[in-house]
């Protein structure tokens, strides 16, 4: 039996109110009616119901001028918890948030070199279980932010080249078998972009890009204030953009990701290891890190200095191309690569300014992400609020049908 249209519209309106408060932090009845274009009396009735259910709480009114003093509303943080986990080739991160989206607890674990597929999944699920055990209120949603090419609807990783045997990974199925919480899978860079859109340096922007250069390279695209996923939810695969180099065509993952850059240095060291320092880094093998290379460069090794400058120039070319293609208000930079060293950041910005169209350069800004290394996990947790309380009628209708079928 299909839900009645009136029932669907009513639930969608109620959910819009709660999502608006989630986005803004606190809001008066008057502001809700104005922002959402909903009748003020209707908003008041809905809000009274939410207060009675304990979903909302009222703060003390703050006088800001003559006339009636508005009463701020906010979400009751104790109404439930939101869990988000995000992983890539080098590590996994997870956050537990209260119902208003404030972080209660966060954790991260590194992956050792050569880690295998089953161990990755087991460790991520165990990390989630630790935070679930720490929750003092009901778990409402679990968002899993996954790397590589992701079939979000099916909850599968189609392919991720930076971890061994990471093709056709039934991620959602594995989580649902061990954790009894409504769970969804999303592309990890889109969750980073969503986090920055909601409460980071993308807040208030209608059109911006979130470029993440870390173990891999990905792009979050925000158009008209919404995450753009593209056909089959495959938009943003910036790591697969290709550039010609003296050594042949290479993709951006090879050229500007931490993993790709370290692999390049490891290969070059086999022919350039003519000093004790270089021999020492070559001996690290799979344990060589971007931090090791930066420290060597800052200790005066001209070979590593040159390579970091090249890394910066390549990153600058990528950002310039993206700026010319999308003409966004800003490009928010995430991940460890853009800020690993001034030897990377300075040539990146010089190259960006050199190759970005003058008309675009006048209005665009490069900004670092405001949420730090936990941005993807936060975004995944916050996405769970909107999935639990969807604003569009089609999704609401599908949720009602699914709930009736399962009951």
C-alpha positions in Angstrom: 0.0 0.0 0.0 1.4 3.4 -1.0 1.5 6.2 1.6 -1.1 8.9 1.2 0.2 12.1 -0.5 -1.0 14.2 2.4 0.9 12.0 4.9 4.0 12.3 2.9 3.8 16.1 2.5 3.2 16.5 6.3 6.3 14.4 7.2 8.5 16.1 4.7 7.5 19.5 6.1 8.2 18.4 9.6 11.6 17.0 8.6 12.4 20.3 6.8 12.0 22.1 10.1 14.3 19.7 12.0 16.9 19.8 9.2 16.9 23.6 9.2 17.6 23.6 12.9 20.3 21.0 12.4 22.0 23.2 9.8 21.7 26.5 11.7 22.2 25.2 15.3 19.3 27.2 16.7 16.4 29.0 15.2 13.2 30.8 16.3 9.7 29.8 15.1 9.5 33.1 13.2 12.8 32.4 11.4 11.7 28.9 10.5 8.5 30.1 8.9 10.4 32.7 6.9 13.2 30.6 5.7 11.1 27.6 4.8 8.1 29.5 3.5 5.7 27.6 5.8 2.7 29.1 7.5 3.7 30.4 10.9 0.8 28.8 12.7 1.6 25.5 11.2 5.3 25.8 12.2 4.2 26.6 15.8 2.0 23.5 15.9 4.8 21.3 14.6 7.3 22.8 17.0 5.0 22.3 20.0 4.7 18.6 19.0 8.5 18.3 18.8 8.9 19.9 22.2 6.4 17.5 23.7 8.3 14.5 22.1 11.6 15.8 23.5 13.1 16.3 20.0 13.5 20.0 20.5 14.3 22.2 23.5 13.8 25.9 24.1 16.6 28.2 25.1 16.1 31.4 27.1 14.9 34.2 24.9 17.5 36.9 24.2 16.3 40.5 23.7 17.7 42.0 20.6 15.5 45.1 20.1 11.9 46.3 20.6 9.0 44.0 20.2 8.4 40.4 21.0 11.5 38.5 22.0 12.0 35.3 19.8 12.6 32.1 21.7 15.5 30.1 20.2 14.9 26.4 19.5 17.6 23.8 19.3 17.7 20.0 18.9 17.8 18.0 22.1 21.3 16.5 22.0 20.2 13.6 24.2 17.5 12.5 21.7 19.9 10.1 19.9 23.4 9.7 18.4 24.9 9.8 14.9 27.9 7.7 14.0 30.3 8.3 11.1 33.3 6.3 9.9 35.7 7.1 7.0 38.7 5.3 5.7 41.4 5.4 3.1 44.6 3.6 2.4 46.5 4.7 5.4 43.9 5.0 8.2 40.3 4.9 9.5 38.6 7.6 11.5 35.3 7.6 13.3 33.2 10.1 15.2 30.2 9.8 17.5 27.9 12.8 17.5 24.9 13.8 19.5 21.6 14.6 17.9 22.6 18.2 17.3 25.7 17.1 15.4 28.2 18.0 18.2 31.1 15.5 18.4 31.0 13.4 21.6 34.0 11.2 20.9 36.4 10.6 18.0 39.0 7.9 17.3 41.3 6.9 14.5 43.5 3.9 13.7 46.4 3.6 11.3 46.7 0.7 8.8 50.0 -1.1 8.7 51.9 -1.5 5.4 50.6 -4.5 3.4 47.3 -4.8 5.3 44.9 -7.1 3.6 41.2 -6.6 2.7 39.6 -8.7 5.5 41.7 -7.1 8.2 40.8 -3.6 6.9 37.1 -4.3 7.1 37.4 -6.1 10.5 39.3 -3.2 12.0 36.8 -0.6 10.7 33.8 -2.5 12.1 35.6 -3.0 15.5 36.3 0.8 15.6 32.6 1.5 15.1 31.6 -1.0 17.8 33.9 0.8 20.2 32.1 4.0 19.7 28.7 2.3 19.8 29.6 1.0 23.2 30.4 4.5 24.3 27.1 5.9 23.2 24.7 6.9 26.0 21.7 7.4 23.8 20.1 5.4 21.0 22.1 5.2 17.7 20.1 6.6 14.9 22.4 6.2 11.9 25.8 4.9 10.8 27.4 6.5 7.8 30.3 4.7 6.2 32.5 6.9 4.0 34.4 4.7 1.5 37.3 5.4 -0.9 37.6 4.6 -4.6 34.8 4.1 -7.0 31.7 3.5 -4.9 28.3 2.2 -5.8 26.5 4.0 -3.0 23.0 2.6 -3.7 24.3 -1.0 -3.4 26.8 -0.1 -0.7 29.7 -1.6 -2.6 33.3 -0.5 -3.3 33.7 -1.2 -7.0 37.4 -0.7 -7.0 40.1 1.0 -4.9 43.6 0.7 -6.2 45.4 1.8 -3.0 44.4 -1.2 -0.9 45.1 -4.8 -2.0 42.1 -6.8 -3.4 39.7 -3.9 -2.9 37.3 -4.7 -5.8 33.7 -5.6 -5.5 33.7 -5.2 -1.7 30.2 -5.7 -0.2 30.7 -3.1 2.5 27.1 -2.4 3.4 26.4 -6.1 3.6 29.3 -6.7 6.0 28.2 -3.9 8.3 24.6 -4.9 8.4 25.6 -8.4 9.3 27.4 -7.2 12.4 25.8 -3.9 13.4 22.1 -3.4 13.9 21.8 0.3 13.0 20.4 1.9 9.9 23.6 2.1 7.7 24.4 3.8 4.4 27.6 4.0 2.3 28.8 7.2 0.7 31.9 8.3 -1.3 34.4 9.6 1.3 35.4 12.8 -0.4 31.7 13.7 -0.8 31.4 13.4 3.0 34.4 15.7 3.4 32.7 18.2 1.1 29.4 17.8 3.0 31.1 18.5 6.3 32.7 21.6 5.0 29.4 22.7 3.4 27.5 22.2 6.6 29.9 23.5 9.3 33.2 24.3 7.7 34.7 26.7 5.2 32.0 25.9 2.6 29.3 27.2 4.9 27.3 29.9 3.1 28.8 29.1 -0.3 26.5 28.0 -3.1 29.2 26.7 -5.5 32.6 25.4 -4.3 34.9 22.4 -4.8 36.5 20.4 -2.1 39.8 19.0 -3.3 41.3 16.3 -1.1 44.9 15.3 -1.7 45.9 12.7 0.9 46.5 8.9 0.4 44.4 9.3 -2.8 42.9 12.3 -4.7 39.2 13.1 -4.8 36.9 16.0 -5.5 33.7 17.0 -3.7 31.5 19.2 -5.9 28.9 21.6 -4.5 26.5 23.2 -7.0 23.6 25.5 -5.9 24.3 24.6 -2.3 24.0 20.8 -2.8 26.4 18.0 -3.2 26.7 17.0 -6.9 27.1 13.2 -7.4 26.7 12.9 -11.2 25.4 9.9 -13.1 25.6 6.7 -11.1 27.1 8.8 -8.3 30.5 8.7 -9.9 31.3 12.5 -10.1 34.5 13.7 -8.5 37.0 11.1 -9.5 39.8 13.7 -9.8 42.4 11.0 -9.1 41.8 9.6 -12.5 42.4 12.8 -14.4 45.5 12.3 -16.5 48.5 14.6 -17.4 51.3 14.0 -19.8 54.8 13.8 -18.2 58.3 13.0 -19.5 57.7 9.5 -18.3 54.4 9.1 -20.1 50.8 9.8 -19.2 50.1 9.6 -15.4 47.0 10.1 -13.4 46.6 12.5 -10.5 46.8 9.8 -7.9 50.3 9.0 -9.1 51.3 12.7 -9.3 49.8 14.5 -6.3 48.6 12.0 -3.7 50.7 11.1 -0.7 50.8 7.4 -1.7 51.7 8.2 -5.3 54.3 10.7 -4.4 56.0 8.4 -1.9 55.9 5.5 -4.5 57.7 7.9 -7.0 60.3 8.8 -4.4 60.9 5.2 -3.5 61.6 4.4 -7.2 63.8 7.4 -7.7 65.9 6.6 -4.6 67.0 3.4 -6.2 69.1 5.5 -8.7 69.7 8.6 -6.5 70.7 7.1 -3.1 74.1 8.7 -3.1 74.1 10.0 0.5 73.6 8.3 4.0 70.3 10.2 4.4 68.9 8.9 1.1 70.2 5.4 1.8 68.4 5.6 5.2 65.1 6.5 3.5 65.5 3.9 0.8 65.9 1.3 3.6 62.5 2.2 5.0 60.9 0.5 2.0 57.1 0.3 2.4 57.4 2.3 5.7 58.6 5.4 3.9 56.2 8.3 4.5 55.5 11.8 3.2 56.7 13.1 6.6 60.0 11.4 6.2 60.5 13.1 2.8 59.5 16.6 4.1 61.9 16.2 7.0 64.8 15.3 4.7 64.0 18.3 2.4 63.9 20.7 5.4 67.3 19.3 6.5 68.7 20.6 3.3 68.6 17.7 0.8 68.3 19.4 -2.6 66.9 16.2 -4.3 63.9 16.1 -1.9 63.4 19.8 -2.1 63.1 19.6 -5.9 60.7 16.8 -5.7 58.4 18.6 -3.2 58.4 21.6 -5.5 57.4 19.4 -8.4 54.6 18.0 -6.3 53.4 21.5 -5.5 53.5 22.6 -9.2 51.4 19.5 -10.2 48.9 20.3 -7.5 48.7 23.9 -8.7 48.0 22.7 -12.2 45.2 20.5 -11.0 43.6 23.3 -9.0 43.9 25.7 -11.9 42.3 23.3 -14.3 39.4 22.7 -11.8 39.0 26.5 -11.3 38.8 27.1 -15.1 36.4 24.2 -15.6 33.9 25.0 -12.7 34.5 28.7 -11.9 33.6 28.0 -8.3 33.5 30.6 -5.5 36.3 28.8 -3.7 38.3 25.6 -3.7 38.6 24.1 -0.2 41.8 22.1 0.2 41.7 18.9 2.4 44.2 16.3 3.2 47.8 16.3 4.3 49.5 17.1 1.0 48.7 20.8 0.4 50.1 21.8 3.8 52.8 19.2 4.3 55.5 21.9 3.6 56.0 25.4 2.3 58.0 23.7 -0.5 54.7 22.3 -1.7 52.3 25.1 -0.9 54.2 28.0 -2.4 54.7 26.5 -5.9 51.1 25.2 -5.8 49.8 28.7 -5.3 52.1 30.3 -7.8 51.2 27.7 -10.4 47.5 28.1 -9.6 47.7 31.9 -10.1 49.7 31.6 -13.3 47.3 29.2 -15.1 43.9 30.2 -13.8 42.0 32.6 -16.1 42.3 36.2 -14.9 38.5 36.7 -14.7 38.1 33.6 -12.5 41.2 34.5 -10.4 39.5 37.8 -9.4 36.7 36.0 -7.5 38.0 32.6 -6.6 39.7 31.7 -3.3 41.8 28.8 -2.1 41.1 27.9 1.5 42.1 25.1 3.8 39.4 22.9 5.2 38.1 24.0 8.6 37.3 20.6 10.0 40.7 19.0 9.9 41.4 15.3 9.5 38.1 14.1 10.9 36.0 16.0 8.2 35.0 12.9 6.3 33.8 11.0 9.4 32.0 14.1 10.6 30.3 14.5 7.2 29.3 10.9 7.2 27.7 11.3 10.7 25.9 14.5 9.7 24.6 13.0 6.5 22.9 10.4 8.7 20.6 13.1 10.1 19.1 14.0 6.7 18.8 10.3 5.8 17.0 9.6 9.0 14.7 12.6 8.5 14.6 13.2 4.7 13.2 16.5 3.3 12.0 15.4 -0.1 8.7 13.7 -0.6 9.9 10.8 -2.8 12.4 9.7 -0.1 9.8 10.1 2.6 7.3 8.0 0.6 10.0 5.3 0.1 10.8 5.3 3.8 7.2 4.9 4.8 6.7 2.0 2.3 9.9 0.3 3.5 8.8 0.6 7.2 5.3 -0.8 6.5 6.8 -3.7 4.5 9.3 -4.6 7.2 6.7 -4.5 9.9 
